[in-house]
């Protein structure tokens, strides 16, 4: 019977071995993308910059405390003294939204009798027309969308890079498998050629040709080994792993499943269904370039409207407040001025230019919309073609597997040589490589379509 200490050691060994297995458990492509978002240094820096930009835009959107933080008063302080008399003057300006400006001036005077007198003045002037200026809001919206799109593109490009390098690594692995089988075949042919040469059945030239093919196969195999190691290093660097680690690389899931398509996404499938039904207008509203083009038209309309409004009656309001320690010097006054442009050739020319600019923006928007639909059409056709090619390759792979099964049976029964069996294995391995290459193109094509449509499901 085992002692108590032996059982404790066995339990500790099992726990330790389980933790090791768990540490190198392969991760799926989706899990790798999540990890890259957490650890990739370029992405993390981009995220910080994006948050700062949004914070600045949000502060700029509202006026009150947030806008005052961006427009702190500009102070000017001066002092003048002569013997026992001195004067301190403080001037400040606060710039508020809509071109509202507060101008203040305070003076503190002290005479020879140490009598202190405080005087102040505050002026506030603004034009009511500024409150009707609508283009400022549209400009802010365009800036906000620009920041969102810039960060979205950063995420989307990073996902595409992860997927691309993942499939490059996967393809290199199976290309290495093909090269290994071809090396084994070349070795068998060289051994067979040596036997035939020793028996006087072939010439020395034929023997040298077989040896040359074996050497070439060895060189090609070593070359692919180096390329595979480089692909491993490139992939792990996306995770922020600058130094290559063998145990880290073991976490990459490089298993091949012909019936599995990585990153299968529902939104793209729904879009493809709606594309076939000619129902894609609702998708255009989510695309960044479409939204920016639409807002550019609205901004041109608002600019034209603002120019036309400037021809209307203008109302200017001014407030002047005087305050002092001397109550008799306190005063409050307000002014209201009404003006109207009777004749301004420069303004009329600006209005005509704004009308021309509006027509240009409308034309550019329609052209952009047509180009966008044309580009989407090309991406959809590419996806359909790749899906068809991949389905055809998968059917061919199933046929190869069936032939392989029959070949193994024939080989076990002695009806097939080792070389013939190896040829069938090479054919199957080469088909796996071609399937992976098609799958890589298809997944990237779907990602590109999702990126164009600004789908966030890939890039959360």
KOLKOLDO-222003 format. One record per residue (C-alpha): x, y negated, z. Coordinates in pm, whole numbers. Layout:
BEGIN
X, Y, Z
...
//
This chain:
BEGIN
0, 0, 0
108, -356, -67
198, -574, 228
22, -900, 305
320, -1102, 175
325, -910, -154
-40, -995, -214
31, -1364, -137
317, -1365, -389
96, -1200, -653
-180, -1458, -598
67, -1747, -619
214, -1601, -940
-133, -1568, -1099
-226, -1926, -1000
104, -2060, -1131
75, -1869, -1458
-285, -1987, -1504
-175, -2349, -1462
97, -2298, -1722
-154, -2153, -1968
-390, -2439, -1899
-113, -2693, -1958
-47, -2568, -2311
-408, -2493, -2408
-452, -2612, -2769
-657, -2926, -2820
-908, -2986, -3098
-867, -3272, -3342
-1143, -3472, -3170
-967, -3427, -2834
-639, -3546, -2988
-809, -3859, -3119
-940, -3936, -2771
-591, -3889, -2628
-436, -4111, -2892
-680, -4389, -2802
-572, -4356, -2441
-196, -4341, -2499
-101, -4497, -2833
99, -4814, -2745
2, -5009, -3060
-366, -4940, -3000
-344, -5041, -2634
-174, -5371, -2728
-440, -5431, -2994
-714, -5364, -2738
-569, -5621, -2497
-541, -5880, -2776
-897, -5806, -2887
-1036, -5853, -2535
-854, -6184, -2499
-987, -6304, -2835
-1343, -6209, -2744
-1310, -6381, -2408
-1195, -6698, -2583
-1479, -6681, -2836
-1738, -6615, -2566
-1612, -6916, -2370
-1626, -7128, -2684
-1983, -7020, -2754
-2135, -7169, -2440
-2094, -7519, -2303
-2101, -7602, -1938
-1842, -7446, -1708
-1689, -7224, -1979
-1648, -7505, -2227
-1520, -7744, -1958
-1249, -7490, -1881
-1134, -7534, -2239
-1166, -7913, -2222
-1019, -8012, -1888
-996, -8388, -1832
-694, -8569, -1968
-568, -8798, -1689
-361, -9114, -1708
-241, -9269, -1378
-55, -9597, -1339
42, -9811, -1040
129, -10179, -1022
256, -10343, -702
370, -10692, -610
482, -10749, -251
182, -10651, -36
-64, -10622, -322
-91, -10300, -528
-326, -10149, -784
-366, -9786, -885
-553, -9718, -1208
-679, -9371, -1312
-822, -9307, -1659
-963, -8975, -1781
-1145, -8830, -2079
-1362, -8519, -2097
-1450, -8381, -2442
-1779, -8186, -2442
-1942, -7987, -2724
-2122, -8165, -3005
-1867, -8448, -2990
-1998, -8575, -2656
-1721, -8768, -2482
-1710, -8889, -2123
-1460, -9172, -2062
-1386, -9278, -1704
-1175, -9555, -1550
-1117, -9601, -1174
-905, -9862, -994
-798, -9883, -632
-676, -10223, -510
-509, -10314, -181
-439, -10676, -79
-212, -10828, 185
-479, -10783, 452
-479, -10409, 380
-827, -10440, 240
-894, -10161, -10
-1145, -10199, -291
-1252, -9919, -528
-1397, -9987, -875
-1503, -9738, -1138
-1659, -9715, -1480
-1805, -9417, -1667
-1915, -9429, -2032
-2108, -9162, -2220
-2175, -9189, -2594
-2323, -8939, -2834
-2520, -8913, -3155
-2842, -8714, -3146
-2772, -8593, -3502
-2481, -8383, -3371
-2731, -8160, -3188
-2886, -8066, -3522
-2554, -7951, -3668
-2620, -7580, -3738
-2299, -7484, -3921
-2100, -7467, -3595
-2301, -7164, -3476
-2250, -6984, -3808
-1876, -7052, -3797
-1861, -6905, -3447
-2052, -6595, -3561
-1812, -6542, -3851
-1512, -6575, -3618
-1672, -6329, -3377
-1739, -6073, -3652
-1385, -6123, -3779
-1240, -6030, -3439
-1471, -5728, -3414
-1379, -5609, -3762
-1005, -5656, -3704
-1017, -5431, -3398
-1250, -5185, -3569
-1005, -5153, -3859
-724, -5090, -3610
-920, -4802, -3457
-1033, -4666, -3792
-683, -4673, -3940
-545, -4499, -3633
-804, -4221, -3660
-725, -4177, -4030
-354, -4159, -3947
-413, -3896, -3677
-627, -3687, -3912
-380, -3722, -4200
-78, -3623, -3991
-272, -3340, -3826
-353, -3186, -4164
0, -3247, -4287
122, -3046, -3989
-137, -2776, -4049
-47, -2752, -4418
325, -2735, -4339
262, -2447, -4102
87, -2240, -4368
333, -2343, -4637
599, -2208, -4402
399, -1884, -4377
391, -1859, -4759
765, -1926, -4777
830, -1658, -4515
634, -1400, -4716
811, -1507, -5036
1145, -1469, -4855
1044, -1122, -4747
946, -1039, -5104
1278, -1173, -5238
1465, -963, -4984
1279, -647, -5088
1345, -722, -5456
1715, -781, -5384
1741, -454, -5192
1560, -269, -5469
1789, -431, -5730
2096, -324, -5532
1973, 36, -5526
1905, 30, -5900
2244, -128, -5969
2423, 137, -5763
2235, 400, -5966
2342, 233, -6291
1984, 144, -6386
2033, -236, -6416
2318, -468, -6507
2517, -684, -6270
2353, -993, -6421
2007, -873, -6317
2142, -798, -5968
2287, -1149, -5943
1955, -1298, -6054
1776, -1121, -5768
2041, -1230, -5520
2006, -1588, -5648
1629, -1577, -5597
1688, -1452, -5242
1928, -1740, -5167
1682, -1993, -5311
1403, -1843, -5099
1621, -1877, -4787
1702, -2241, -4866
1337, -2323, -4932
1233, -2155, -4607
1489, -2355, -4406
1380, -2675, -4582
1017, -2613, -4483
1122, -2539, -4125
1281, -2883, -4103
976, -3045, -4263
748, -2868, -4015
954, -2994, -3721
940, -3347, -3863
562, -3320, -3906
537, -3210, -3541
744, -3506, -3428
545, -3753, -3642
217, -3624, -3503
322, -3634, -3139
460, -3987, -3179
107, -4112, -3248
35, -4011, -2890
317, -4236, -2773
550, -3940, -2721
876, -4084, -2851
1091, -3785, -2753
981, -3458, -2910
875, -3193, -2656
822, -2827, -2748
560, -2773, -2475
377, -3084, -2592
369, -2953, -2949
219, -2625, -2827
-98, -2814, -2734
-171, -2881, -3103
-438, -2642, -3228
-313, -2516, -3567
-552, -2226, -3612
-721, -2189, -3950
-1096, -2135, -3980
-1223, -2142, -4341
-1580, -2210, -4227
-1494, -2506, -4002
-1464, -2866, -4119
-1300, -3095, -3862
-1487, -3415, -3775
-1820, -3314, -3927
-2037, -3621, -3873
-2411, -3659, -3881
-2423, -4025, -3989
-2235, -3959, -4312
-2466, -3669, -4396
-2772, -3890, -4333
-2621, -4164, -4551
-2558, -3915, -4834
-2922, -3804, -4813
-3042, -4166, -4829
-2801, -4233, -5116
-2970, -3959, -5318
-3305, -4122, -5242
-3179, -4468, -5344
-3239, -4591, -4991
-2916, -4768, -4896
-3014, -5132, -4847
-3030, -5091, -4469
-2672, -4965, -4465
-2540, -5275, -4640
-2640, -5495, -4346
-2392, -5314, -4125
-2091, -5357, -4354
-1854, -5634, -4248
-1783, -5778, -4594
-2157, -5787, -4670
-2237, -5965, -4343
-1956, -6218, -4391
-2074, -6286, -4749
-2429, -6335, -4627
-2312, -6574, -4352
-2096, -6765, -4601
-2413, -6841, -4798
-2593, -6946, -4480
-2299, -7165, -4380
-2302, -7337, -4721
-2679, -7391, -4683
-2628, -7537, -4335
-2347, -7765, -4456
-2570, -7896, -4733
-2856, -7945, -4490
-2629, -8129, -4247
-2519, -8369, -4521
-2881, -8435, -4616
-2969, -8496, -4251
-2698, -8759, -4229
-2908, -8968, -4471
-3192, -8973, -4218
-3230, -9215, -3929
-2940, -9179, -3685
-2997, -9230, -3314
-2696, -9322, -3098
-2726, -9325, -2721
-2477, -9492, -2489
-2467, -9495, -2110
-2243, -9727, -1905
-2215, -9689, -1527
-2015, -9925, -1302
-1962, -9833, -937
-1763, -10004, -664
-1718, -10035, -290
-1862, -10377, -345
-2232, -10298, -381
-2293, -10617, -576
-2063, -10488, -851
-2265, -10166, -908
-2453, -10165, -1236
-2610, -9926, -1485
-2687, -9995, -1848
-2795, -9794, -2149
-2810, -9861, -2519
-3000, -9698, -2802
-2901, -9769, -3159
-3085, -9662, -3471
-2915, -9668, -3811
-2987, -9543, -4160
-2771, -9513, -4469
-2926, -9721, -4746
-2662, -9669, -5011
-2358, -9444, -4985
-2217, -9316, -5319
-1954, -9107, -5139
-2222, -8922, -4942
-2422, -8854, -5260
-2114, -8703, -5425
-2051, -8487, -5118
-2408, -8360, -5131
-2367, -8263, -5497
-2038, -8086, -5417
-2213, -7900, -5134
-2487, -7790, -5375
-2222, -7659, -5617
-2046, -7477, -5329
-2374, -7317, -5227
-2429, -7183, -5578
-2072, -7047, -5578
-2128, -6868, -5247
-2454, -6715, -5373
-2285, -6596, -5692
-1987, -6455, -5497
-2225, -6277, -5259
-2414, -6107, -5543
-2088, -6003, -5711
-1955, -5870, -5381
-2277, -5676, -5323
-2257, -5512, -5668
-1887, -5432, -5621
-1962, -5283, -5281
-2234, -5054, -5418
-2003, -4953, -5703
-1724, -4871, -5456
-1965, -4670, -5240
-2074, -4481, -5551
-1712, -4385, -5622
-1657, -4270, -5263
-1977, -4064, -5264
-1887, -3897, -5595
-1543, -3814, -5460
-1699, -3651, -5152
-1940, -3446, -5364
-1659, -3331, -5594
-1436, -3235, -5301
-1724, -3051, -5132
-1784, -2856, -5453
-1413, -2777, -5494
-1384, -2670, -5130
-1689, -2444, -5153
-1548, -2284, -5469
-1208, -2233, -5303
-1377, -2078, -4998
-1561, -1827, -5219
-1235, -1738, -5393
-1071, -1694, -5054
-1344, -1448, -4948
-1284, -1247, -5265
-909, -1245, -5194
-974, -1118, -4842
-1193, -838, -4979
-917, -741, -5225
-667, -751, -4940
-876, -504, -4741
-886, -265, -5037
-512, -308, -5094
-434, -223, -4733
-639, 94, -4765
-461, 184, -5091
-123, 106, -4931
-198, 331, -4632
-298, 607, -4873
26, 565, -5067
-127, 429, -5387
23, 81, -5350
383, -31, -5294
499, -268, -5023
578, -530, -5285
227, -514, -5432
77, -547, -5085
304, -844, -5015
188, -1012, -5338
-170, -995, -5214
-70, -1147, -4878
114, -1429, -5057
-192, -1497, -5271
-411, -1523, -4959
-162, -1751, -4781
-136, -1979, -5087
-514, -2003, -5105
-523, -2109, -4738
-280, -2392, -4821
-495, -2509, -5115
-808, -2496, -4895
-636, -2703, -4626
-526, -2960, -4884
-883, -2990, -5012
-1015, -3010, -4658
-766, -3285, -4576
-882, -3487, -4876
-1249, -3429, -4791
-1217, -3528, -4424
-1022, -3841, -4516
-1278, -3926, -4786
-1559, -3896, -4532
-1363, -4109, -4285
-1304, -4372, -4553
-1675, -4380, -4633
-1760, -4413, -4264
-1501, -4689, -4234
-1654, -4880, -4527
-2000, -4845, -4372
-1860, -4949, -4030
-1984, -4630, -3864
-1847, -4619, -3510
-1901, -4247, -3452
-1548, -4164, -3573
-1378, -4438, -3378
-1532, -4454, -3031
//
